[in-house]
Amino acid sequence: PLLFSVPGAYDFVDVRDVARGEIQACEAGRSGESYILSGERVEVSSILEAVGDVTGAHKPILRIPHSVARFAAAFTPALSRLTGRKPRLTAYALSTVTGNSVISHAKATRVLGYRPRSLRETIGDTVRWLMEPNRTLAAQPVVSPESLRRK
């Protein structure tokens, strides 16, 4: 199958890093201060390529212009109602990837020691978890603050 991509980017952060950052903020943050727990800005096409690298399943990526994507997104709600499937391309999704994705966690890094892992590491961990036999959400261990700390 062919993958579609539009120009744009997200700021991706692993939920484990956000949880760790919350603990760091409780332990080392200053009362009344805010800390942005972001990750890294990544182009949509780079995300698809990274998943292909991790899984070994590279698929052709067709990059479509925003104008074509906006036109197609206008029809996805009706198509979704007909098929009963959740639309992947929506006006909101396009707005998200074209919005401001330049976010800095410099203050959290400086004050809290916050250091998010790379997108490739997160994708690798996610793919390995999804491939585990007999994987269930209920079987996941309770996360302790100690297990979230990374040196």
Disulfide bonds with the S-S distance in Angstrom:
none
